[in-house]
Amino acid sequence: MKKKILVFAGIAALVIGATVFALAQHPGMGEKMRGHGPGDMLEHISRELNLTDAQKDQVKALFEAQHATEEERHTKLEDLRKQIDAATANGQFDENTVRNLANQQSQLTADEMVDHLRLHSKIYALLTAEQRTKADQMMKMHGPGEHGEHGHHGPPPPPPPSN
């Protein structure tokens, strides 16, 4: 069970580009995210896992299917952020209003996580045994750190050479 969770987390690192694409569509969501999209992520996954053309088409279709949902969700999240800003402007604070908005935001964020993990599972199901092994290895480098494993950014850099 733990291995499956780690596999999904690893694929999450690979698929995060889908989220980056959705975020890049909205002004104010971070200039660093612009220019990365599902096409970039598809190319990365294709290259690293040596996907067949059929697998590429299937993964692309999965990304595209999730894109509309992501767009709608990010629009709602942006609207909620604006409502929270308005509800707390100039020092005002109505706990019921803010709590309601925060709960709506939390639900959308939870939905996003579930959708992403579902997408990762669907992609993993498309992989051959050899590709899954490679994805598992990639996950160890890019997945969440646990029990001494490397975190999202891979192993730490080597120490600088001594002169």
DSSP file with accessible surface (Angstrom, degrees, kcal/mol):
  #  RESIDUE AA STRUCTURE BP1 BP2  ACC     N-H-->O    O-->H-N    N-H-->O    O-->H-N    TCO  KAPPA ALPHA  PHI   PSI    X-CA   Y-CA   Z-CA
    1    1 A M     >        0   0  173      0, 0.0     4,-2.0     0, 0.0     5,-0.2   0.000 360.0 360.0 360.0 -44.9    0.0    0.0    0.0
    2    2 A K  H  >  +     0   0  103      1,-0.2     4,-2.4     2,-0.2     5,-0.2   0.897 360.0  53.2 -62.8 -37.6    2.8    2.4    0.9
    3    3 A K  H  > S+     0   0  138      1,-0.2     4,-2.7     2,-0.2    -1,-0.2   0.908 107.0  51.8 -64.5 -40.2    4.5    1.7   -2.3
    4    4 A K  H  > S+     0   0  138      2,-0.2     4,-2.6     1,-0.2    -1,-0.2   0.913 109.2  50.1 -62.5 -40.8    1.4    2.5   -4.3
    5    5 A I  H  X S+     0   0   96     -4,-2.0     4,-2.4     1,-0.2    -1,-0.2   0.931 111.9  47.8 -62.3 -43.1    1.1    5.8   -2.5
    6    6 A L  H  X S+     0   0   25     -4,-2.4     4,-2.4     2,-0.2    -2,-0.2   0.887 109.9  52.9 -66.0 -37.0    4.7    6.6   -3.3
    7    7 A V  H  X S+     0   0    6     -4,-2.7     4,-2.5     2,-0.2     5,-0.2   0.949 110.3  47.3 -62.4 -46.8    4.2    5.6   -6.9
    8    8 A F  H  X S+     0   0   59     -4,-2.6     4,-2.0     1,-0.2    -2,-0.2   0.909 111.3  51.5 -61.8 -39.5    1.3    8.0   -7.2
    9    9 A A  H  X S+     0   0   23     -4,-2.4     4,-1.5     2,-0.2    -1,-0.2   0.902 109.5  50.7 -64.3 -38.8    3.3   10.7   -5.5
   10   10 A G  H  X S+     0   0    1     -4,-2.4     4,-1.3     1,-0.2     3,-0.2   0.918 110.3  47.3 -65.0 -43.8    6.1   10.2   -8.0
   11   11 A I  H  X S+     0   0    2     -4,-2.5     4,-2.3     1,-0.2    -1,-0.2   0.860 104.1  64.2 -66.4 -29.5    3.8   10.4  -10.9
   12   12 A A  H  X S+     0   0   25     -4,-2.0     4,-1.2    -5,-0.2    -1,-0.2   0.907  99.5  52.4 -57.8 -41.0    2.4   13.5   -9.3
   13   13 A A  H  < S+     0   0   18     -4,-1.5    -1,-0.2    -3,-0.2     4,-0.2   0.880 111.2  47.4 -63.2 -34.4    5.8   15.1   -9.7
   14   14 A L  H >< S+     0   0    6     -4,-1.3     3,-0.5     1,-0.2    -2,-0.2   0.844 115.6  43.5 -73.9 -32.7    5.7   14.2  -13.4
   15   15 A V  H >X S+     0   0    0     -4,-2.3     3,-2.6     1,-0.2     4,-0.6   0.538  80.3  99.7 -94.7  -3.7    2.2   15.4  -13.9
   16   16 A I  H >X  +     0   0   75     -4,-1.2     4,-2.4     1,-0.3     3,-0.6   0.779  68.6  76.2 -57.4 -21.5    2.5   18.7  -12.0
   17   17 A G  H <> S+     0   0    5     -3,-0.5     4,-2.7     1,-0.2    -1,-0.3   0.814  85.9  61.1 -58.5 -30.4    3.0   20.3  -15.4
   18   18 A A  H <> S+     0   0    8     -3,-2.6     4,-2.0     2,-0.2    -1,-0.2   0.919 107.4  44.1 -63.0 -39.8   -0.8   20.0  -16.0
   19   19 A T  H <X S+     0   0   14     -4,-0.6     4,-2.9    -3,-0.6     5,-0.2   0.910 110.5  54.8 -68.7 -42.3   -1.3   22.2  -12.9
   20   20 A V  H  X S+     0   0   27     -4,-2.4     4,-2.5     1,-0.2    -2,-0.2   0.920 107.7  50.9 -57.9 -41.5    1.4   24.6  -14.0
   21   21 A F  H  X S+     0   0   53     -4,-2.7     4,-0.9     2,-0.2    -1,-0.2   0.938 110.7  47.7 -61.7 -46.3   -0.4   24.9  -17.3
   22   22 A A  H >< S+     0   0    0     -4,-2.0     3,-0.7     1,-0.2    -2,-0.2   0.922 114.2  46.7 -62.5 -42.0   -3.7   25.7  -15.7
   23   23 A L  H >< S+     0   0   27     -4,-2.9     3,-1.7     1,-0.2     6,-0.2   0.864 105.2  60.7 -67.2 -34.8   -2.1   28.2  -13.3
   24   24 A A  H 3< S+     0   0   11     -4,-2.5    -1,-0.2     1,-0.3    -2,-0.2   0.712  93.3  66.6 -67.6 -17.5   -0.2   29.8  -16.2
   25   25 A Q  T << S+     0   0   92     -4,-0.9    -1,-0.3    -3,-0.7    -2,-0.2   0.587  92.0  72.8 -77.2 -10.9   -3.5   30.7  -17.8
   26   26 A H  S X  S-     0   0   18     -3,-1.7     3,-1.4    -4,-0.2     4,-0.1  -0.918  84.2-124.1-112.5 124.2   -4.4   33.1  -15.0
   27   27 A P  T 3  S+     0   0   93      0, 0.0    -2,-0.1     0, 0.0    -3,-0.0  -0.268  95.0  27.3 -59.7 145.9   -2.8   36.5  -14.6
   28   28 A G  T 3  S+     0   0   73     -4,-0.1     3,-0.1     1,-0.1    -4,-0.1   0.488  86.2 110.2  83.3   3.4   -1.2   37.1  -11.3
   29   29 A M  S <  S-     0   0   43     -3,-1.4    -1,-0.1    -6,-0.2    -4,-0.1   0.370  95.6 -62.7 -94.7   5.6   -0.5   33.4  -10.6
   30   30 A G    >   -     0   0   33     -4,-0.1     3,-1.1     2,-0.1     4,-0.4   0.359  31.3-134.0 118.4 115.8    3.2   33.7  -10.9
   31   31 A E  G >  S+     0   0  137      1,-0.3     3,-1.2     2,-0.2    -1,-0.1   0.809 103.0  66.7 -64.9 -30.5    5.4   34.7  -13.8
   32   32 A K  G 3  S+     0   0  198      1,-0.3    -1,-0.3     3,-0.0    -2,-0.1   0.774  96.9  56.8 -63.0 -23.1    7.8   31.8  -13.1
   33   33 A M  G X  S+     0   0   66     -3,-1.1     3,-1.3   -10,-0.1    -1,-0.3   0.660  82.2 106.2 -84.3 -15.8    5.0   29.4  -14.1
   34   34 A R  T <  S+     0   0   84     -3,-1.2     3,-0.1    -4,-0.4   -13,-0.1  -0.334  74.5  31.1 -66.4 144.4    4.4   30.8  -17.6
   35   35 A G  T 3  S+     0   0   71      1,-0.3     2,-0.5   -14,-0.1    -1,-0.2   0.338  93.4 104.1  93.4  -7.8    5.7   28.8  -20.5
   36   36 A H    <   +     0   0  102     -3,-1.3    -1,-0.3   -16,-0.2   -12,-0.2  -0.913  44.2 150.2-107.7 132.7    5.2   25.4  -18.9
   37   37 A G     >  -     0   0    8     -2,-0.5     4,-2.2    -3,-0.1     3,-0.4  -0.845  61.8 -78.9-147.6-176.3    2.3   23.4  -20.0
   38   38 A P  H  > S+     0   0   26      0, 0.0     4,-3.2     0, 0.0     5,-0.2   0.836 124.9  59.6 -60.9 -30.1    1.0   19.9  -20.5
   39   39 A G  H  > S+     0   0   44      2,-0.2     4,-2.3     1,-0.2     5,-0.2   0.918 106.3  47.2 -62.7 -41.4    2.9   19.6  -23.8
   40   40 A D  H  > S+     0   0   83     -3,-0.4     4,-2.2     2,-0.2    -1,-0.2   0.919 114.9  46.0 -63.3 -44.3    6.2   20.2  -21.8
   41   41 A M  H  X S+     0   0   23     -4,-2.2     4,-2.9     2,-0.2     5,-0.3   0.910 110.8  52.7 -67.2 -40.2    5.2   17.6  -19.2
   42   42 A L  H  X S+     0   0   16     -4,-3.2     4,-3.0     1,-0.2    -2,-0.2   0.925 110.0  48.8 -60.5 -43.2    4.1   15.2  -21.9
   43   43 A E  H  X S+     0   0  106     -4,-2.3     4,-2.6     2,-0.2     5,-0.2   0.909 111.9  49.2 -62.3 -42.4    7.5   15.6  -23.6
   44   44 A H  H  X S+     0   0   51     -4,-2.2     4,-2.8     2,-0.2     5,-0.3   0.952 114.8  43.5 -62.2 -49.7    9.3   15.1  -20.3
   45   45 A I  H  X S+     0   0    1     -4,-2.9     4,-2.8     1,-0.2     5,-0.2   0.924 114.3  51.5 -62.3 -43.6    7.3   11.9  -19.4
   46   46 A S  H  X>S+     0   0    6     -4,-3.0     5,-1.2    -5,-0.3     4,-1.0   0.917 114.2  43.0 -59.4 -45.3    7.7   10.6  -23.0
   47   47 A R  H  <5S+     0   0  159     -4,-2.6     3,-0.2    -5,-0.2    -2,-0.2   0.945 118.1  43.2 -67.6 -48.6   11.4   11.1  -22.9
   48   48 A E  H  <5S+     0   0   68     -4,-2.8    -2,-0.2    -5,-0.2    -1,-0.2   0.855 126.3  31.2 -69.6 -36.2   12.0    9.7  -19.5
   49   49 A L  H  <5S-     0   0    7     -4,-2.8    -1,-0.2    -5,-0.3    -2,-0.2   0.415 101.4-126.4-103.8  -0.2    9.7    6.7  -19.8
   50   50 A N  T  <5 -     0   0  130     -4,-1.0    -3,-0.2    -5,-0.2    -4,-0.2   0.952  36.4-162.1  54.1  56.5   10.1    6.1  -23.5
   51   51 A L      < -     0   0    8     -5,-1.2    -1,-0.1    -6,-0.2     2,-0.1  -0.381  13.7-121.1 -69.5 147.2    6.4    6.2  -24.2
   52   52 A T     >  -     0   0   76      1,-0.1     4,-2.7    -2,-0.1     5,-0.2  -0.348  30.6-104.3 -76.1 167.1    5.1    4.8  -27.4
   53   53 A D  H  > S+     0   0  117      1,-0.2     4,-2.4     2,-0.2     5,-0.2   0.900 124.2  52.3 -60.6 -39.4    3.1    7.1  -29.8
   54   54 A A  H  > S+     0   0   60      2,-0.2     4,-2.2     1,-0.2    -1,-0.2   0.918 109.9  48.2 -63.8 -42.3   -0.1    5.4  -28.6
   55   55 A Q  H  > S+     0   0   12      2,-0.2     4,-2.9     1,-0.2     5,-0.3   0.908 109.6  53.0 -64.4 -40.7    0.8    6.0  -25.0
   56   56 A K  H  X S+     0   0   61     -4,-2.7     4,-2.8     1,-0.2    -2,-0.2   0.923 109.5  49.0 -58.9 -44.3    1.6    9.7  -25.8
   57   57 A D  H  X S+     0   0  111     -4,-2.4     4,-2.3     2,-0.2    -1,-0.2   0.906 112.6  48.0 -61.9 -41.5   -1.8   10.1  -27.4
   58   58 A Q  H  X S+     0   0   95     -4,-2.2     4,-2.0     2,-0.2    -2,-0.2   0.921 113.3  46.4 -66.6 -43.0   -3.5    8.5  -24.4
   59   59 A V  H  X S+     0   0    1     -4,-2.9     4,-2.6     2,-0.2    -2,-0.2   0.922 111.8  52.0 -66.0 -41.7   -1.6   10.7  -21.9
   60   60 A K  H  X S+     0   0  103     -4,-2.8     4,-2.7    -5,-0.3    -1,-0.2   0.923 108.6  50.8 -60.0 -42.9   -2.3   13.8  -23.9
   61   61 A A  H  X S+     0   0   53     -4,-2.3     4,-2.5     1,-0.2    -1,-0.2   0.896 109.5  50.9 -63.0 -38.9   -6.0   13.0  -24.0
   62   62 A L  H  X S+     0   0   37     -4,-2.0     4,-1.8     2,-0.2    -1,-0.2   0.924 111.3  47.8 -63.7 -44.5   -5.9   12.6  -20.2
   63   63 A F  H  X S+     0   0    6     -4,-2.6     4,-1.5     1,-0.2    -2,-0.2   0.932 113.2  47.9 -60.1 -46.2   -4.2   16.0  -19.8
   64   64 A E  H  X S+     0   0  117     -4,-2.7     4,-0.9     1,-0.2    -2,-0.2   0.887 109.1  53.6 -64.9 -37.9   -6.7   17.6  -22.1
   65   65 A A  H  X S+     0   0   71     -4,-2.5     4,-0.6     1,-0.2    -1,-0.2   0.877 112.4  44.5 -64.5 -35.6   -9.7   16.1  -20.4
   66   66 A Q  H  X S+     0   0   22     -4,-1.8     4,-2.6     1,-0.2    -1,-0.2   0.758  97.1  76.8 -80.5 -21.2   -8.5   17.4  -17.0
   67   67 A H  H  X S+     0   0   56     -4,-1.5     4,-2.8     1,-0.2     5,-0.2   0.898  92.0  50.3 -58.4 -45.2   -7.7   20.8  -18.4
   68   68 A A  H  X S+     0   0   65     -4,-0.9     4,-2.3    -3,-0.2    -1,-0.2   0.922 112.2  48.0 -62.1 -41.8  -11.3   22.1  -18.6
   69   69 A T  H  X S+     0   0   62     -4,-0.6     4,-2.6     1,-0.2    -1,-0.2   0.915 112.3  49.6 -63.2 -42.9  -11.9   21.0  -15.0
   70   70 A E  H  X S+     0   0    2     -4,-2.6     4,-2.8     2,-0.2     5,-0.2   0.912 109.5  51.6 -62.6 -43.8   -8.7   22.7  -13.9
   71   71 A E  H  X S+     0   0   51     -4,-2.8     4,-2.0     1,-0.2    -2,-0.2   0.938 112.3  45.5 -58.6 -49.1   -9.7   25.9  -15.7
   72   72 A E  H  X S+     0   0  115     -4,-2.3     4,-2.2     1,-0.2    -2,-0.2   0.922 114.1  48.8 -62.2 -43.4  -13.1   26.0  -14.0
   73   73 A R  H  X S+     0   0   15     -4,-2.6     4,-2.7     1,-0.2    -2,-0.2   0.918 110.8  49.4 -65.1 -42.7  -11.6   25.2  -10.6
   74   74 A H  H  X S+     0   0    5     -4,-2.8     4,-2.4     2,-0.2    -1,-0.2   0.860 108.8  53.5 -67.9 -31.9   -8.9   27.9  -10.8
   75   75 A T  H  X S+     0   0   77     -4,-2.0     4,-2.3    -5,-0.2    -1,-0.2   0.936 111.2  46.3 -64.0 -44.8  -11.5   30.4  -11.9
   76   76 A K  H  X S+     0   0  100     -4,-2.2     4,-2.5     2,-0.2    -2,-0.2   0.908 112.0  50.9 -63.6 -41.7  -13.5   29.6   -8.8
   77   77 A L  H  X S+     0   0    7     -4,-2.7     4,-2.4     2,-0.2    -1,-0.2   0.911 110.2  49.2 -63.3 -41.2  -10.4   29.7   -6.6
   78   78 A E  H  X S+     0   0   45     -4,-2.4     4,-2.1     2,-0.2    -1,-0.2   0.919 110.8  50.4 -64.4 -41.4   -9.4   33.1   -7.9
   79   79 A D  H  X S+     0   0   86     -4,-2.3     4,-2.3     1,-0.2    -2,-0.2   0.919 110.2  50.2 -61.4 -42.8  -13.0   34.4   -7.3
   80   80 A L  H  X S+     0   0    5     -4,-2.5     4,-2.7     2,-0.2    -2,-0.2   0.903 107.8  53.2 -63.0 -40.2  -12.8   33.0   -3.7
   81   81 A R  H  X S+     0   0   78     -4,-2.4     4,-2.5     1,-0.2    -1,-0.2   0.915 109.4  49.0 -61.5 -40.4   -9.5   34.8   -3.2
   82   82 A K  H  X S+     0   0  125     -4,-2.1     4,-2.5     2,-0.2    -1,-0.2   0.907 111.0  49.8 -65.2 -40.3  -11.0   38.1   -4.3
   83   83 A Q  H  X S+     0   0   78     -4,-2.3     4,-2.5     2,-0.2    -2,-0.2   0.900 110.8  49.4 -65.9 -39.4  -14.0   37.5   -2.0
   84   84 A I  H  X S+     0   0   32     -4,-2.7     4,-1.2     2,-0.2    -2,-0.2   0.924 110.7  50.5 -64.7 -43.1  -11.7   36.8    0.9
   85   85 A D  H  < S+     0   0  108     -4,-2.5     4,-0.5     1,-0.2     3,-0.5   0.929 113.3  45.7 -59.1 -45.2   -9.7   40.0    0.1
   86   86 A A  H >< S+     0   0   62     -4,-2.5     3,-0.8     1,-0.2    -1,-0.2   0.891 110.5  53.5 -65.9 -38.2  -12.9   42.0    0.0
   87   87 A A  H 3< S+     0   0   19     -4,-2.5     7,-0.3     1,-0.2    -1,-0.2   0.696 118.3  35.7 -71.4 -17.4  -14.2   40.4    3.2
   88   88 A T  T >< S+     0   0   52     -4,-1.2     3,-0.9    -3,-0.5    -1,-0.2   0.275  86.9 128.7-118.8   9.7  -11.0   41.4    5.1
   89   89 A A  G X  S+     0   0   38     -3,-0.8     3,-2.0    -4,-0.5    -3,-0.1  -0.322  74.9  11.2 -66.2 148.0  -10.2   44.7    3.5
   90   90 A N  G 3  S-     0   0  172      1,-0.3    -1,-0.2    -2,-0.0     3,-0.1   0.817 133.2 -60.9  55.8  33.6   -9.5   47.7    5.7
   91   91 A G  G <  S+     0   0   75     -3,-0.9    -1,-0.3     1,-0.2    -2,-0.2   0.493  95.1 143.7  80.0   1.0   -9.3   45.5    8.8
   92   92 A Q    <   +     0   0  107     -3,-2.0     2,-0.3    -6,-0.1    -1,-0.2  -0.412  22.9 178.8 -74.3 153.5  -12.8   44.2    8.6
   93   93 A F        +     0   0  131     -3,-0.1     2,-0.6    -2,-0.1    -5,-0.1  -0.828  18.8 178.3-160.3 115.6  -13.4   40.6    9.7
   94   94 A D     >  -     0   0   83     -7,-0.3     4,-2.7    -2,-0.3     5,-0.3  -0.960  18.3-157.0-116.6 108.0  -16.6   38.5    9.8
   95   95 A E  H  > S+     0   0   99     -2,-0.6     4,-3.1     1,-0.2     5,-0.3   0.879  89.7  52.6 -57.3 -40.9  -15.6   35.1   11.0
   96   96 A N  H  > S+     0   0  127      2,-0.2     4,-2.3     1,-0.2    -1,-0.2   0.925 112.6  44.9 -62.2 -43.2  -18.6   33.3    9.5
   97   97 A T  H  > S+     0   0   57     -3,-0.2     4,-2.4     2,-0.2    -2,-0.2   0.952 116.7  44.4 -64.3 -49.4  -18.0   34.9    6.1
   98   98 A V  H  X S+     0   0   27     -4,-2.7     4,-3.0     1,-0.2     5,-0.2   0.918 113.8  50.3 -64.4 -42.0  -14.3   34.2    6.1
   99   99 A R  H  X S+     0   0  137     -4,-3.1     4,-2.6    -5,-0.3    -1,-0.2   0.923 110.5  50.1 -62.7 -42.8  -14.7   30.6    7.4
  100  100 A N  H  X S+     0   0   91     -4,-2.3     4,-2.1    -5,-0.3    -2,-0.2   0.937 113.7  44.7 -61.0 -47.0  -17.3   29.9    4.7
  101  101 A L  H  X S+     0   0    7     -4,-2.4     4,-2.4     1,-0.2    -2,-0.2   0.912 113.1  51.0 -64.0 -41.7  -15.0   31.2    2.0
  102  102 A A  H  X S+     0   0   33     -4,-3.0     4,-2.7     1,-0.2    -2,-0.2   0.895 109.2  50.9 -64.1 -39.2  -12.1   29.3    3.4
  103  103 A N  H  X S+     0   0   94     -4,-2.6     4,-2.3    -5,-0.2    -1,-0.2   0.903 109.9  49.8 -65.4 -39.4  -14.1   26.1    3.6
  104  104 A Q  H  X S+     0   0   81     -4,-2.1     4,-2.1     2,-0.2    -2,-0.2   0.922 112.1  48.4 -62.8 -42.9  -15.1   26.5   -0.1
  105  105 A Q  H  X S+     0   0   51     -4,-2.4     4,-2.3     1,-0.2    -2,-0.2   0.916 110.6  51.1 -63.7 -43.1  -11.4   27.1   -1.0
  106  106 A S  H  X S+     0   0   73     -4,-2.7     4,-2.6     1,-0.2    -1,-0.2   0.895 108.7  51.5 -62.0 -40.6  -10.3   24.0    1.0
  107  107 A Q  H  X S+     0   0  111     -4,-2.3     4,-2.6     2,-0.2    -1,-0.2   0.924 110.1  48.5 -64.4 -42.2  -12.9   21.8   -0.7
  108  108 A L  H  X S+     0   0   24     -4,-2.1     4,-2.2     2,-0.2    -1,-0.2   0.900 111.8  49.9 -64.1 -39.1  -11.7   23.0   -4.2
  109  109 A T  H  X S+     0   0   67     -4,-2.3     4,-2.2     2,-0.2    -2,-0.2   0.908 111.1  49.0 -66.4 -41.1   -8.1   22.3   -3.2
  110  110 A A  H  X S+     0   0   47     -4,-2.6     4,-2.5     2,-0.2    -2,-0.2   0.924 110.4  51.1 -63.5 -43.0   -9.0   18.8   -1.9
  111  111 A D  H  X S+     0   0   59     -4,-2.6     4,-2.8     1,-0.2    -2,-0.2   0.897 108.2  53.1 -59.6 -40.5  -10.9   18.2   -5.2
  112  112 A E  H  X S+     0   0   32     -4,-2.2     4,-2.5     2,-0.2    -1,-0.2   0.930 109.1  48.0 -61.5 -45.1   -7.8   19.3   -7.1
  113  113 A M  H  X S+     0   0  125     -4,-2.2     4,-2.6     2,-0.2     5,-0.2   0.934 112.5  48.6 -62.4 -44.7   -5.6   16.8   -5.2
  114  114 A V  H  X S+     0   0   75     -4,-2.5     4,-2.5     1,-0.2    -2,-0.2   0.931 111.9  49.2 -61.9 -45.2   -8.0   14.0   -5.7
  115  115 A D  H  X S+     0   0   28     -4,-2.8     4,-2.4     1,-0.2    -1,-0.2   0.901 111.7  49.4 -61.4 -41.3   -8.3   14.7   -9.5
  116  116 A H  H  X S+     0   0   19     -4,-2.5     4,-2.6     2,-0.2    -2,-0.2   0.928 111.9  47.1 -65.5 -44.0   -4.5   14.9   -9.8
  117  117 A L  H  X S+     0   0   70     -4,-2.6     4,-2.3     2,-0.2    -2,-0.2   0.879 111.1  52.3 -67.3 -33.9   -4.0   11.6   -8.0
  118  118 A R  H  X S+     0   0  120     -4,-2.5     4,-2.3    -5,-0.2    -1,-0.2   0.930 110.0  49.3 -63.6 -43.6   -6.7   10.0  -10.1
  119  119 A L  H  X S+     0   0    5     -4,-2.4     4,-2.5     1,-0.2    -2,-0.2   0.927 109.5  51.4 -61.0 -43.7   -4.9   11.3  -13.2
  120  120 A H  H  X S+     0   0    3     -4,-2.6     4,-2.8     1,-0.2    -1,-0.2   0.914 109.2  50.9 -60.3 -41.5   -1.6    9.9  -12.0
  121  121 A S  H  X S+     0   0   52     -4,-2.3     4,-2.1     1,-0.2    -1,-0.2   0.907 109.6  49.8 -63.2 -41.8   -3.3    6.5  -11.4
  122  122 A K  H  X S+     0   0  105     -4,-2.3     4,-0.8     2,-0.2    -1,-0.2   0.900 112.5  47.1 -64.7 -40.5   -4.7    6.5  -15.0
  123  123 A I  H >X S+     0   0    3     -4,-2.5     3,-1.2     1,-0.2     4,-0.6   0.938 110.3  52.2 -66.3 -44.7   -1.3    7.3  -16.4
  124  124 A Y  H >< S+     0   0   40     -4,-2.8     3,-1.3     1,-0.3    -2,-0.2   0.888 104.1  57.9 -58.8 -37.7    0.4    4.7  -14.3
  125  125 A A  H 3< S+     0   0   63     -4,-2.1    -1,-0.3     1,-0.3    -2,-0.2   0.756 101.6  56.6 -65.2 -23.4   -2.1    2.1  -15.6
  126  126 A L  H << S+     0   0   47     -3,-1.2    -1,-0.3    -4,-0.8    -2,-0.2   0.633  90.8  96.8 -81.1 -14.7   -1.0    2.9  -19.2
  127  127 A L  S << S-     0   0   10     -3,-1.3     2,-0.1    -4,-0.6   -76,-0.0  -0.450  73.0-123.4 -81.9 150.0    2.6    2.1  -18.5
  128  128 A T     >  -     0   0   71     -2,-0.1     4,-2.7     1,-0.1     5,-0.2  -0.328  37.0 -99.3 -76.2 170.0    4.4   -1.2  -19.2
  129  129 A A  H  > S+     0   0   79      1,-0.2     4,-2.1     2,-0.2     5,-0.1   0.908 126.5  49.7 -58.3 -41.8    6.1   -3.1  -16.3
  130  130 A E  H  > S+     0   0  162      1,-0.2     4,-2.1     2,-0.2    -1,-0.2   0.913 111.2  48.2 -64.9 -42.2    9.4   -1.7  -17.5
  131  131 A Q  H  > S+     0   0   14      1,-0.2     4,-3.0     2,-0.2    -2,-0.2   0.873 109.2  53.9 -66.8 -36.1    8.1    1.9  -17.6
  132  132 A R  H  X S+     0   0   86     -4,-2.7     4,-2.8     2,-0.2    -1,-0.2   0.904 106.6  51.8 -64.6 -39.7    6.5    1.5  -14.2
  133  133 A T  H  X S+     0   0   77     -4,-2.1     4,-2.1     2,-0.2    -2,-0.2   0.933 112.1  46.1 -61.0 -44.5    9.9    0.4  -12.8
  134  134 A K  H  X S+     0   0   78     -4,-2.1     4,-2.7     2,-0.2    -2,-0.2   0.913 111.8  51.2 -64.3 -41.9   11.4    3.6  -14.3
  135  135 A A  H  X S+     0   0    2     -4,-3.0     4,-2.5     1,-0.2    -2,-0.2   0.909 108.5  52.4 -62.5 -39.4    8.5    5.7  -13.0
  136  136 A D  H  X S+     0   0   20     -4,-2.8     4,-1.7     2,-0.2    -1,-0.2   0.913 110.2  48.2 -62.0 -40.9    9.1    4.2   -9.5
  137  137 A Q  H  X S+     0   0  105     -4,-2.1     4,-1.1     1,-0.2    -2,-0.2   0.913 111.6  49.4 -65.4 -42.6   12.8    5.1   -9.8
  138  138 A M  H  X S+     0   0   11     -4,-2.7     4,-2.3     1,-0.2     3,-0.5   0.889 106.6  57.3 -63.0 -38.0   11.9    8.7  -10.9
  139  139 A M  H  X S+     0   0   12     -4,-2.5     4,-3.6     1,-0.3    -1,-0.2   0.886 100.3  56.8 -61.4 -39.1    9.5    8.9   -8.0
  140  140 A K  H  < S+     0   0  121     -4,-1.7    10,-0.3     1,-0.2    -1,-0.3   0.849 113.6  40.7 -61.7 -31.8   12.3    8.2   -5.5
  141  141 A M  H  < S+     0   0   72     -4,-1.1    13,-0.8    -3,-0.5    -2,-0.2   0.792 131.7  23.7 -83.8 -30.8   14.2   11.2   -7.0
  142  142 A H  H  < S+     0   0   69     -4,-2.3    -2,-0.2    11,-0.1    -3,-0.2   0.495 102.5  92.4-115.5  -8.6   11.2   13.5   -7.3
  143  143 A G  S  < S-     0   0    4     -4,-3.6    11,-0.2    -5,-0.3  -133,-0.1  -0.136  90.8 -63.6 -81.3-178.8    8.7   12.2   -4.8
  144  144 A P        -     0   0   69      0, 0.0     2,-0.2     0, 0.0    -1,-0.2  -0.400  57.9-110.0 -66.8 139.6    8.2   13.3   -1.2
  145  145 A G        +     0   0   46     -3,-0.1     2,-0.3    -2,-0.1     5,-0.2  -0.491  48.2 161.1 -71.3 135.2   11.1   12.5    1.1
  146  146 A E    >   +     0   0   65     -2,-0.2     3,-1.8     4,-0.1    -3,-0.0  -0.942  59.8   0.6-156.0 136.1   10.5    9.8    3.6
  147  147 A H  T 3  S-     0   0  148     -2,-0.3     3,-0.1     1,-0.3    -1,-0.0   0.906 135.6 -44.7  52.3  45.1   12.8    7.7    5.6
  148  148 A G  T 3  S+     0   0   78      1,-0.3    -1,-0.3    -3,-0.0     2,-0.1   0.433 103.2 138.0  85.6  -3.2   15.9    9.3    4.2
  149  149 A E    <   -     0   0   65     -3,-1.8    -1,-0.3     1,-0.1     2,-0.1  -0.400  62.1 -94.8 -72.9 158.3   14.7    9.3    0.6
  150  150 A H        -     0   0   78    -10,-0.3    -7,-0.1    -5,-0.2    -1,-0.1  -0.393  40.5-130.9 -73.8 149.5   15.4   12.4   -1.5
  151  151 A G    >   -     0   0   28      3,-0.5     3,-2.1    -6,-0.1    -8,-0.2   0.092  46.7 -57.7 -85.0-159.1   12.6   15.0   -1.7
  152  152 A H  T 3  S+     0   0   99      1,-0.3    -2,-0.1   -10,-0.1   -11,-0.0   0.772 131.7  49.9 -56.7 -33.2   11.1   16.7   -4.7
  153  153 A H  T 3  S-     0   0  170      1,-0.3    -1,-0.3   -10,-0.1   -11,-0.1   0.327 107.8-122.9 -95.7  10.5   14.3   18.2   -5.9
  154  154 A G    <   -     0   0   14     -3,-2.1    -3,-0.5   -13,-0.8    -1,-0.3  -0.330  59.7 -11.6  81.8-165.9   16.3   15.0   -5.9
  155  155 A P  S    S-     0   0   62      0, 0.0    -6,-0.0     0, 0.0   -14,-0.0  -0.251  80.7 -96.2 -69.0 156.6   19.6   14.4   -4.0
  156  156 A P        -     0   0   97      0, 0.0    -6,-0.0     0, 0.0    -2,-0.0  -0.348  48.8 -95.8 -67.5 155.7   21.4   17.3   -2.5
  157  157 A P        -     0   0  112      0, 0.0    -3,-0.0     0, 0.0     0, 0.0  -0.311  45.8 -97.7 -68.8 155.3   24.2   18.8   -4.6
  158  158 A P        -     0   0  113      0, 0.0     0, 0.0     0, 0.0     0, 0.0  -0.325  48.9 -90.6 -67.4 158.5   27.7   17.5   -3.9
  159  159 A P        -     0   0  114      0, 0.0     3,-0.1     0, 0.0     0, 0.0  -0.309  52.7 -91.1 -66.0 154.2   29.9   19.7   -1.6
  160  160 A P        -     0   0  115      0, 0.0     2,-0.1     0, 0.0     0, 0.0  -0.338  51.2 -95.9 -64.6 147.5   32.0   22.3   -3.4
  161  161 A P        -     0   0  114      0, 0.0     2,-0.3     0, 0.0     0, 0.0  -0.387  37.9-121.5 -64.5 141.1   35.5   21.1   -4.3
  162  162 A S              0   0  121      1,-0.1     0, 0.0    -3,-0.1     0, 0.0  -0.636 360.0 360.0 -84.2 140.7   38.1   22.0   -1.8
  163  163 A N              0   0  205     -2,-0.3    -1,-0.1     0, 0.0     0, 0.0  -0.352 360.0 360.0 -85.8 360.0   41.0   24.1   -3.2
